């Protein structure tokens, strides 16, 4: 067993208790820029300013009646107004998403997709809504391959129309309101319309993201005109209006989501995709007209006394988070504690084992048979944990397991790329309903196509660019109408049939590690939600251990290396938003981004 050095342990303990305020510069491969831990806003209410100060001080927001946590104070205030006036979590989500699409367009919006997990206080039922984008019916298996059958370079596929899937977010907003809303539909867009017409101050994060991606944003005239007027990227503090977006929201407020999926707006979306200079796409009016949100059962895993529940296929989020927790739950992380290197060895290798299964088996289960139950079977997870228990070093080899399955199917490992962008919303309303929704346009700024005041997604590049390896099909290969695999992991943790934690994060495939770590921190190590979302990250997906650079997590580099891990210090730009539910509501917002938690 690794012999711990007392100075290292002391440093690790300090790391856990006091997150560093240092943060690294932008991710080299993803254009969405990182931001400082102490973002300030001048155009938000005193309550929102107090919530921002609480986040920067590492203190959770406390409330009795309702709570909301999301990625931008202006969006949170829009949702808070709805909750304050008797709206439900579903109502508030519509208001929040509408504003996020305006003030954080690089991450989510009307041109993207989302997954939603809902706890209904009246029926005590938990369910999920799948608003993931779909592949156009005209796609072919080799759409992301060149003439020689080789995969396209990532950004060659992303920028333009080829990467655009059928958006799902507008239909999801409408479906959630139809099922669980109480407020007038049209009233839910008023904050976003006002901000779009009167103007909002461009945030540091939005400005940094634009500057980091200016070359790609400049490829299309309408995109460049908005984000890079006169050839200069929008600067922090610029007052920006978006009349086109306001006009679209007015039509959605009047006509519902049909305003996006039929008629002139839909025609403009299709025209932009099919005529994208240098990289036209295949999205058609029929794809928009036929899009449907799908209700799916929540995927849950037992973790100690809790049921950790989230979004199943086509998301890999709940399954992979569930596998990490199921494997790690075979060890006593509570007694080991946050400062013991063995805790991170266990979590790291549990994650590697889960990601091996993710790469082999997980995809849209409407198209590919999946061993969903087998992957979360307690005996199967115990057997996977035995591999970690059998050594005191890093596992030298990681292979997909053989979960119980009602039929046999030979599959190859997925090779898709997933970069960090996305946004997360957590809400608990005064009626006791809970909502966890992760929303995205995939890469920062999506396809870079800007239509009617909003960006279109590049979600199709979440499919594997290859279809087969050595003759065996890849589960996450592209097919007409199929939904690409996601890592989004909106999660509600249940105890005794009631929610106790609402959580989720952006971050590409690292979402899974961010969410699993925060759940362990809260349930095993007794951290409140703000401590859990603020603690430095350590994420292992495929073997390399990413350690959050510029934080005290770097004290773990030496012991992790001694175990045999390859360690990579780097920026880890999560955007966790969490609410714990007990005698009080406690809200936490990730200090790495601009969001806040707000409640009363």
Secondary structure per residue as TSV (DSSP state, phi and psi in degrees):
chain	resnum	aa	ss	phi	psi
A	1	X	-	360.0	144.3
A	2	X	-	-60.5	130.7
A	3	X	-	-85.9	118.2
A	4	X	-	-78.5	140.1
A	5	X	-	-92.8	131.5
A	6	X	H	-62.7	-32.2
A	7	X	H	-70.1	-37.8
A	8	X	H	-64.0	-44.5
A	9	X	H	-62.1	-41.3
A	10	X	H	-62.5	-39.1
A	11	X	H	-66.5	-38.2
A	12	X	H	-66.8	-42.2
A	13	X	H	-60.3	-41.5
A	14	X	H	-64.9	-37.6
A	15	X	H	-57.6	-43.2
A	16	X	H	-70.1	-37.5
A	17	X	H	-82.0	-27.3
A	18	X	S	-137.6	93.7
A	19	X	-	-60.8	142.1
A	20	X	-	-70.3	152.6
A	21	X	S	-92.2	-0.3
A	22	X	-	-81.7	144.4
A	23	X	-	-144.2	142.8
A	24	X	-	-79.9	171.0
A	25	X	-	-75.5	-175.8
A	26	X	-	-58.7	147.0
A	27	X	-	-59.8	133.8
A	28	X	S	-68.1	-25.5
A	29	X	S	-105.2	-18.9
A	30	X	-	-111.7	130.4
A	31	X	S	-73.8	-12.4
A	32	X	S	-75.3	118.7
A	33	X	-	-78.4	155.4
A	34	X	-	-86.7	159.5
A	35	X	-	-127.4	164.8
A	36	X	-	-72.3	169.0
A	37	X	T	-84.0	-8.5
A	38	X	T	-124.2	49.0
A	39	X	-	-59.1	140.9
A	40	X	-	-121.2	152.2
A	41	X	-	-131.5	140.3
A	42	X	S	-101.4	-13.6
A	43	X	S	-112.8	34.9
A	44	X	S	-122.7	163.9
A	45	X	-	-68.8	163.1
A	46	X	H	-57.3	-36.5
A	47	X	H	-64.5	-41.3
A	48	X	H	-69.3	-36.2
A	49	X	H	-62.1	-41.2
A	50	X	H	-64.7	-38.8
A	51	X	H	-65.7	-38.9
A	52	X	H	-65.3	-40.2
A	53	X	H	-64.5	-38.8
A	54	X	H	-62.7	-42.7
A	55	X	H	-61.0	-47.9
A	56	X	H	-64.1	-25.2
A	57	X	T	-88.4	-3.1
A	58	X	T	77.4	26.4
A	59	X	-	-114.7	132.0
A	60	X	-	-69.5	152.3
A	61	X	E	-83.0	136.2
A	62	X	E	-113.0	136.3
A	63	X	E	-148.4	163.7
A	64	X	S	-105.8	-34.7
A	65	X	S	-104.2	-50.8
A	66	X	-	-150.5	162.6
A	67	X	E	-152.8	144.2
A	68	X	E	-140.2	141.5
A	69	X	E	-137.8	125.9
A	70	X	E	-154.7	-178.6
A	71	X	S	-86.8	-3.3
A	72	X	-	-149.7	133.6
A	73	X	H	-57.4	-35.4
A	74	X	H	-64.6	-38.6
A	75	X	H	-69.4	-40.2
A	76	X	H	-63.0	-42.2
A	77	X	H	-63.5	-37.2
A	78	X	H	-62.4	-43.7
A	79	X	H	-67.7	-37.3
A	80	X	H	-62.5	-38.9
A	81	X	H	-59.7	-39.5
A	82	X	H	-67.4	-46.0
A	83	X	H	-64.9	-39.8
A	84	X	H	-62.4	-28.5
A	85	X	T	-101.0	21.7
A	86	X	T	93.3	6.6
A	87	X	-	-74.4	164.0
A	88	X	-	-92.5	174.2
A	89	X	H	-60.5	-34.4
A	90	X	H	-66.8	-42.5
A	91	X	H	-59.7	-48.4
A	92	X	H	-62.0	-37.4
A	93	X	H	-59.3	-41.2
A	94	X	H	-60.3	-44.0
A	95	X	H	-65.0	-43.6
A	96	X	H	-62.6	-49.2
A	97	X	H	-61.9	-38.3
A	98	X	H	-62.0	-40.2
A	99	X	H	-75.3	-40.2
A	100	X	H	-56.9	-39.2
A	101	X	H	-63.0	-19.8
A	102	X	H	-92.8	-48.5
A	103	X	H	-95.2	-13.3
A	104	X	S	-135.7	54.7
A	105	X	T	-67.2	-19.2
A	106	X	T	-68.9	-13.9
A	107	X	T	-110.9	-39.2
A	108	X	-	-158.2	174.2
A	109	X	-	159.3	-171.7
A	110	X	T	-63.3	-22.6
A	111	X	T	-90.9	12.3
A	112	X	S	-120.2	-153.3
A	113	X	E	-141.5	172.6
A	114	X	E	-160.0	158.5
A	115	X	E	-120.6	138.2
A	116	X	E	-129.2	131.3
A	117	X	E	-111.5	131.7
A	118	X	E	-130.1	128.7
A	119	X	E	-106.0	125.3
A	120	X	E	-100.8	115.7
A	121	X	T	-67.4	-31.0
A	122	X	T	-72.4	-43.7
A	123	X	T	-96.6	-8.9
A	124	X	T	58.6	29.2
A	125	X	E	-104.8	149.5
A	126	X	E	-118.1	131.5
A	127	X	E	-147.4	173.6
A	128	X	E	-135.0	151.4
A	129	X	E	-118.2	129.9
A	130	X	E	-99.7	105.1
A	131	X	E	-110.1	34.7
A	132	X	-	-71.9	146.7
A	133	X	-	-65.6	157.5
A	134	X	B	-119.9	151.9
A	135	X	-	-73.0	139.4
A	136	X	-	-57.3	150.9
A	137	X	T	-66.7	-16.6
A	138	X	T	-89.5	0.0
A	139	X	-	-68.6	154.1
A	140	X	-	-117.3	161.9
A	141	X	T	-60.6	-26.3
A	142	X	T	-105.9	23.4
A	143	X	T	-61.2	-27.1
A	144	X	T	-107.2	31.3
A	145	X	B	-124.0	151.7
A	146	X	-	-84.2	-173.9
A	147	X	T	-64.1	-19.5
A	148	X	T	-95.5	5.5
A	149	X	S	80.8	12.0
A	150	X	-	-95.3	146.4
A	151	X	B	-61.0	141.2
A	152	X	-	-65.3	154.5
A	153	X	-	-64.7	147.4
A	154	X	H	-54.2	-54.6
A	155	X	H	-74.6	-19.4
A	156	X	H	-65.2	-31.6
A	157	X	H	-83.6	-34.2
A	158	X	H	-71.7	-51.2
A	159	X	S	-79.6	110.8
A	160	X	S	124.2	-163.6
A	161	X	S	-83.7	-20.9
A	162	X	T	-61.9	-30.3
A	163	X	T	-88.1	-3.4
A	164	X	-	-83.3	121.3
A	165	X	-	-97.9	168.5
A	166	X	B	-65.1	119.4
A	167	X	-	-61.3	147.8
A	168	X	-	-119.3	-17.6
A	169	X	H	-60.4	-46.2
A	170	X	H	-59.3	-42.4
A	171	X	H	-65.5	-36.9
A	172	X	H	-65.8	-43.3
A	173	X	H	-57.1	-45.7
A	174	X	H	-66.1	-42.8
A	175	X	H	-66.8	-41.3
A	176	X	H	-62.7	-41.4
A	177	X	H	-66.8	-40.3
A	178	X	H	-61.2	-38.6
A	179	X	H	-79.7	-41.9
A	180	X	H	-129.2	1.2
A	181	X	-	-82.3	155.7
A	182	X	-	-124.2	-27.9
A	183	X	S	-76.9	162.0
A	184	X	-	-66.4	128.2
A	185	X	G	-53.5	-48.3
A	186	X	G	-62.9	-28.9
A	187	X	G	-70.6	-19.0
A	188	X	G	-73.4	-12.3
A	189	X	G	-103.9	0.2
A	190	X	H	-67.0	-38.8
A	191	X	H	-63.1	-44.5
A	192	X	H	-66.0	-41.0
A	193	X	H	-62.3	-44.8
A	194	X	H	-60.0	-47.6
A	195	X	H	-63.9	-38.3
A	196	X	H	-66.2	-36.7
A	197	X	H	-86.0	-39.9
A	198	X	H	-88.3	-20.4
A	199	X	-	103.4	149.2
A	200	X	E	-134.8	158.9
A	201	X	E	-84.6	123.4
A	202	X	-	-61.8	126.5
A	203	X	-	-78.7	164.9
A	204	X	H	-58.4	-41.8
A	205	X	H	-65.7	-45.6
A	206	X	H	-62.4	-44.9
A	207	X	H	-63.5	-42.6
A	208	X	H	-64.7	-38.4
A	209	X	H	-65.8	-41.2
A	210	X	H	-62.8	-47.8
A	211	X	H	-60.1	-38.2
A	212	X	H	-70.9	-19.2
A	213	X	T	-122.0	20.4
A	214	X	H	-58.5	-37.9
A	215	X	H	-62.2	-45.3
A	216	X	H	-72.9	-38.0
A	217	X	H	-63.7	-27.1
A	218	X	T	-79.4	-2.0
A	219	X	T	-72.3	-26.3
A	220	X	S	-120.8	134.4
A	221	X	H	-60.2	-46.7
A	222	X	H	-66.3	-35.1
A	223	X	H	-67.9	-46.0
A	224	X	H	-64.1	-39.9
A	225	X	H	-59.7	-34.2
A	226	X	H	-84.4	-48.8
A	227	X	H	-90.6	-23.9
A	228	X	S	-132.0	59.8
A	229	X	G	-61.9	135.8
A	230	X	G	57.4	25.3
A	231	X	G	80.0	6.7
A	232	X	-	-117.2	122.5
A	233	X	-	-57.3	142.4
A	234	X	-	-54.2	135.8
A	235	X	-	-98.3	154.8
A	236	X	T	-54.2	132.9
A	237	X	T	92.0	-10.8
A	238	X	-	-60.4	134.9
A	239	X	E	-85.4	116.5
A	240	X	E	-116.6	132.7
A	241	X	-	-113.0	161.6
A	242	X	-	-150.1	80.7
A	243	X	H	-64.8	-34.9
A	244	X	H	-60.2	-42.5
A	245	X	H	-65.6	-42.3
A	246	X	H	-59.4	-41.3
A	247	X	H	-64.6	-40.7
A	248	X	H	-63.6	-45.3
A	249	X	H	-62.5	-35.8
A	250	X	H	-62.9	-39.2
A	251	X	H	-68.9	-39.0
A	252	X	H	-65.7	-40.0
A	253	X	H	-61.2	-33.5
A	254	X	H	-87.7	-43.4
A	255	X	H	-103.8	-9.5
A	256	X	T	79.7	-168.3
A	257	X	T	-64.4	-18.1
A	258	X	H	-55.8	-26.2
A	259	X	H	-61.4	-26.6
A	260	X	H	-89.4	-35.7
A	261	X	H	-95.3	-9.1
A	262	X	S	-140.1	163.5
A	263	X	H	81.2	-160.8
A	264	X	H	-62.4	-37.9
A	265	X	H	-65.8	-44.6
A	266	X	H	-60.0	-42.2
A	267	X	H	-62.5	-38.1
A	268	X	H	-68.3	-37.1
A	269	X	H	-60.9	-49.4
A	270	X	H	-63.3	-41.1
A	271	X	H	-62.5	-43.1
A	272	X	H	-63.3	-41.0
A	273	X	H	-67.8	-48.9
A	274	X	H	-74.6	-19.5
A	275	X	T	-109.9	11.7
A	276	X	-	-59.3	121.5
A	277	X	T	-61.0	122.8
A	278	X	T	85.0	-15.4
A	279	X	S	-156.7	62.0
A	280	X	-	-68.3	154.3
A	281	X	-	-114.4	-172.2
A	282	X	-	-116.7	-2.3
A	283	X	-	-58.1	135.6
A	284	X	-	-128.0	164.3
A	285	X	H	-55.6	-38.0
A	286	X	H	-61.7	-37.3
A	287	X	H	-62.0	-43.2
A	288	X	H	-67.2	-45.4
A	289	X	H	-63.5	-31.8
A	290	X	T	-93.6	-1.1
A	291	X	-	-65.9	138.0
A	292	X	-	-136.4	141.7
A	293	X	-	-78.8	140.8
A	294	X	E	-115.6	127.2
A	295	X	E	-81.8	130.9
A	296	X	E	-130.8	150.3
A	297	X	-	-66.4	143.9
A	298	X	-	-65.6	147.5
A	299	X	E	-99.9	124.2
A	300	X	E	-127.1	147.0
A	301	X	E	-130.6	140.8
A	302	X	E	-79.5	127.6
A	303	X	E	-131.4	104.5
A	304	X	T	57.4	-118.8
A	305	X	T	-96.8	10.2
A	306	X	E	-115.9	156.9
A	307	X	E	-110.5	116.6
A	308	X	E	-96.8	114.1
A	309	X	E	-122.0	141.5
A	310	X	E	-160.9	-156.6
A	311	X	-	-90.4	123.3
A	312	X	-	-84.6	-169.5
A	313	X	T	-52.8	138.7
A	314	X	T	-81.9	2.4
A	315	X	B	-83.4	142.0
A	316	X	-	-92.5	1.7
A	317	X	H	-60.4	-59.0
A	318	X	H	-65.6	-38.7
A	319	X	H	-64.7	-44.3
A	320	X	H	-75.8	-42.0
A	321	X	H	-57.7	-44.8
A	322	X	H	-60.9	-41.3
A	323	X	H	-66.1	-42.6
A	324	X	H	-58.4	-47.5
A	325	X	H	-67.8	-39.4
A	326	X	H	-63.7	-38.5
A	327	X	H	-73.8	-48.3
A	328	X	H	-64.7	-26.7
A	329	X	T	-67.7	-11.6
A	330	X	T	-78.2	-4.1
A	331	X	S	-117.6	161.0
A	332	X	-	-95.1	78.2
A	333	X	H	-66.8	-28.9
A	334	X	H	-59.8	-47.8
A	335	X	H	-73.0	-36.0
A	336	X	H	-62.5	-45.1
A	337	X	-	82.3	174.3
A	338	X	T	-71.7	-24.5
A	339	X	T	-89.4	-6.3
A	340	X	-	-88.4	124.3
A	341	X	H	-56.5	-28.6
A	342	X	H	-62.1	-31.9
A	343	X	H	-56.2	-43.6
A	344	X	H	-79.5	-28.4
A	345	X	H	-63.4	-44.2
A	346	X	H	-65.1	-49.5
A	347	X	H	-63.1	-40.4
A	348	X	H	-62.8	-47.3
A	349	X	H	-76.0	-29.9
A	350	X	H	-61.4	-39.9
A	351	X	H	-67.1	-41.6
A	352	X	H	-61.4	-42.3
A	353	X	H	-63.6	-41.7
A	354	X	H	-66.4	-40.4
A	355	X	H	-68.7	-28.8
A	356	X	H	-64.2	-43.2
A	357	X	H	-66.5	-38.6
A	358	X	H	-57.8	-46.5
A	359	X	H	-66.4	-29.4
A	360	X	H	-85.8	-42.7
A	361	X	H	-111.6	-23.6
A	362	X	-	-92.8	130.6
A	363	X	S	-169.1	-169.8
A	364	X	-	-68.3	109.8
A	365	X	T	-71.5	-8.7
A	366	X	T	-74.2	-15.5
A	367	X	T	-117.3	-29.2
A	368	X	S	-126.1	122.4
A	369	X	-	-58.3	136.5
A	370	X	-	-131.6	141.6
A	371	X	-	-85.2	58.1
A	372	X	H	-57.0	-49.4
A	373	X	H	-65.0	-40.6
A	374	X	H	-63.5	-34.6
A	375	X	H	-67.1	-26.3
A	376	X	T	-108.9	9.8
A	377	X	-	-63.7	127.7
A	378	X	H	-55.3	-39.8
A	379	X	H	-65.4	-40.0
A	380	X	H	-61.6	-43.8
A	381	X	H	-69.0	-34.5
A	382	X	H	-61.2	-42.9
A	383	X	H	-64.5	-37.0
A	384	X	H	-67.1	-39.0
A	385	X	H	-64.8	-31.2
A	386	X	H	-60.0	-28.8
A	387	X	H	-63.8	-37.3
A	388	X	H	-74.4	-37.9
A	389	X	H	-67.1	-22.9
A	390	X	T	-79.4	-3.1
A	391	X	-	-145.3	158.4
A	392	X	S	-108.5	16.3
A	393	X	S	-122.5	176.4
A	394	X	-	-62.4	144.9
A	395	X	-	-66.3	124.5
A	396	X	S	-70.4	-38.2
A	397	X	-	-128.4	143.2
A	398	X	-	-125.4	124.0
A	399	X	-	-127.0	151.8
A	400	X	-	-57.8	144.9
A	401	X	-	-81.9	-173.1
A	402	X	-	-124.1	77.3
A	403	X	-	-68.5	155.9
A	404	X	-	-59.3	137.6
A	405	X	-	-145.2	145.5
A	406	X	S	-85.8	2.7
A	407	X	S	-159.1	164.7
A	408	X	-	-101.0	143.8
A	409	X	-	-155.1	129.5
A	410	X	-	-88.6	120.9
A	411	X	-	-127.1	155.5
A	412	X	B	-104.9	163.1
A	413	X	-	-73.5	142.9
A	414	X	-	-70.7	152.4
A	415	X	-	-130.0	24.0
A	416	X	-	-75.3	156.4
A	417	X	-	-106.6	141.1
A	418	X	-	-141.2	109.9
A	419	X	-	-97.5	159.4
A	420	X	S	-77.4	129.7
A	421	X	-	-155.4	-136.2
A	422	X	-	78.5	170.5
A	423	X	E	-151.2	157.9
A	424	X	E	-133.3	143.8
A	425	X	E	-126.9	127.6
A	426	X	E	-121.6	132.6
A	427	X	E	-143.1	138.0
A	428	X	E	-126.1	126.7
A	429	X	-	-100.0	177.6
A	430	X	T	-70.8	-12.6
A	431	X	T	-90.6	-7.0
A	432	X	S	94.9	1.1
A	433	X	-	-71.4	150.0
A	434	X	E	-131.0	137.9
A	435	X	E	-130.6	132.9
A	436	X	E	-127.5	118.0
A	437	X	E	-136.2	126.2
A	438	X	E	-108.0	132.8
A	439	X	E	-134.9	145.3
A	440	X	E	-156.9	158.4
A	441	X	-	-118.0	15.5
A	442	X	S	82.0	-106.5
A	443	X	S	-70.9	160.2
A	444	X	T	-55.8	123.5
A	445	X	T	70.8	11.2
A	446	X	T	55.5	-131.6
A	447	X	T	-77.4	-7.4
A	448	X	S	72.0	7.1
A	449	X	-	-87.2	125.6
A	450	X	E	-115.2	114.5
A	451	X	E	-128.4	125.3
A	452	X	T	53.6	34.2
A	453	X	T	89.9	5.6
A	454	X	E	-141.8	158.0
A	455	X	E	-89.8	149.0
A	456	X	-	-97.1	147.2
A	457	X	-	-69.7	165.4
A	458	X	-	-119.6	38.5
A	459	X	G	-64.0	-23.4
A	460	X	G	-66.9	-19.7
A	461	X	G	-77.7	2.3
A	462	X	G	-80.0	-11.2
A	463	X	S	-75.3	157.3
A	464	X	B	-67.8	134.1
A	465	X	S	-72.5	-26.7
A	466	X	-	-90.7	151.8
A	467	X	S	-102.8	-29.0
A	468	X	E	-143.3	155.9
A	469	X	E	-132.1	122.3
A	470	X	T	51.7	39.0
A	471	X	T	85.6	-11.1
A	472	X	E	-95.1	133.9
A	473	X	E	-71.3	152.1
A	474	X	B	-94.5	128.7
A	475	X	T	-57.3	-38.9
A	476	X	T	-93.2	31.8
A	477	X	B	-75.6	157.8
A	478	X	-	-78.2	140.6
A	479	X	-	-148.7	151.3
A	480	X	T	-57.0	129.4
A	481	X	T	80.5	-4.9
A	482	X	-	-78.0	152.8
A	483	X	-	-103.4	127.9
A	484	X	-	-68.0	147.1
A	485	X	-	-61.1	144.0
A	486	X	B	-127.5	162.0
A	487	X	-	-105.9	1.5
A	488	X	-	-59.6	135.2
A	489	X	-	-133.4	58.5
A	490	X	-	-61.3	131.2
A	491	X	E	-136.5	139.7
A	492	X	E	-124.9	123.9
A	493	X	E	-94.8	129.5
A	494	X	E	-112.7	144.9
A	495	X	E	-138.0	129.8
A	496	X	T	53.1	37.9
A	497	X	T	80.2	7.9
A	498	X	E	-131.3	150.6
A	499	X	E	-73.1	140.3
A	500	X	E	-123.0	-14.5
A	501	X	E	-152.8	131.7
A	502	X	E	-119.9	123.7
A	503	X	E	-154.6	158.8
A	504	X	E	176.6	173.7
A	505	X	-	-158.3	154.7
A	506	X	-	-82.5	179.7
A	507	X	S	131.7	23.2
A	508	X	G	61.0	-145.8
A	509	X	G	-71.0	-12.6
A	510	X	G	-74.6	-11.9
A	511	X	H	-47.6	-44.7
A	512	X	H	-59.2	-46.0
A	513	X	H	-67.9	-39.8
A	514	X	H	-60.1	-46.1
A	515	X	H	-69.6	-44.8
A	516	X	H	-60.8	-44.0
A	517	X	H	-62.9	-43.2
A	518	X	H	-65.3	-37.2
A	519	X	H	-65.5	-44.0
A	520	X	H	-61.6	-43.2
A	521	X	H	-60.6	-38.9
A	522	X	H	-78.3	-46.8
A	523	X	H	-82.2	-38.0
A	524	X	T	-93.0	-37.5
A	525	X	S	-107.5	4.3
A	526	X	-	70.9	18.9
A	527	X	-	-75.7	143.4
A	528	X	-	-72.9	172.1
A	529	X	H	-64.1	-34.7
A	530	X	H	-69.4	-40.9
A	531	X	H	-62.4	-40.7
A	532	X	H	-66.7	-38.3
A	533	X	H	-83.4	-18.2
A	534	X	H	-89.8	-22.8
A	535	X	S	-60.6	146.3
A	536	X	-	-58.6	147.9
A	537	X	-	-94.5	146.0
A	538	X	E	-135.9	116.2
A	539	X	E	-130.2	129.6
A	540	X	E	-127.8	121.1
A	541	X	S	-111.3	-52.2
A	542	X	S	-123.9	13.3
A	543	X	S	130.9	-45.4
A	544	X	E	-77.2	133.1
A	545	X	E	-92.4	109.5
A	546	X	E	-79.7	124.1
A	547	X	E	-117.3	130.7
A	548	X	E	-64.7	115.2
A	549	X	T	-70.8	146.4
A	550	X	T	78.7	8.8
A	551	X	S	-121.8	171.5
A	552	X	G	-71.9	-4.6
A	553	X	G	-60.1	-22.2
A	554	X	G	-62.3	-17.4
A	555	X	G	-64.0	-17.5
A	556	X	G	-87.8	-6.6
A	557	X	H	-59.3	-45.8
A	558	X	H	-63.7	-51.5
A	559	X	H	-66.4	-34.3
A	560	X	H	-67.0	-39.4
A	561	X	H	-63.9	-37.3
A	562	X	H	-65.2	-30.9
A	563	X	H	-69.0	-20.1
A	564	X	T	111.2	3.8
A	565	X	-	-75.0	143.6
A	566	X	E	-79.8	127.3
A	567	X	E	-116.4	135.7
A	568	X	E	-129.3	101.3
A	569	X	E	-69.1	131.7
A	570	X	E	-164.4	165.8
A	571	X	-	-68.8	136.6
A	572	X	-	-128.1	97.1
A	573	X	-	-96.1	72.6
A	574	X	-	-72.6	174.6
A	575	X	-	-147.9	52.4
A	576	X	-	-65.1	137.4
A	577	X	E	-133.6	126.7
A	578	X	E	-140.2	148.0
A	579	X	E	-134.0	125.6
A	580	X	E	-99.4	146.4
A	581	X	E	-121.4	118.1
A	582	X	S	-152.6	-136.6
A	583	X	S	-61.1	-31.2
A	584	X	S	-126.7	162.5
A	585	X	E	-92.9	128.3
A	586	X	E	-117.1	129.0
A	587	X	E	-115.8	140.5
A	588	X	E	-132.8	140.3
A	589	X	E	-126.2	141.3
A	590	X	-	-64.0	125.3
A	591	X	T	-71.1	-9.3
A	592	X	T	-79.8	-11.8
A	593	X	S	-129.7	-172.1
A	594	X	S	-92.4	-3.6
A	595	X	-	-72.7	169.9
A	596	X	E	-140.4	164.3
A	597	X	E	-107.5	140.8
A	598	X	E	-141.8	135.0
A	599	X	E	-157.5	167.4
A	600	X	-	-140.1	360.0
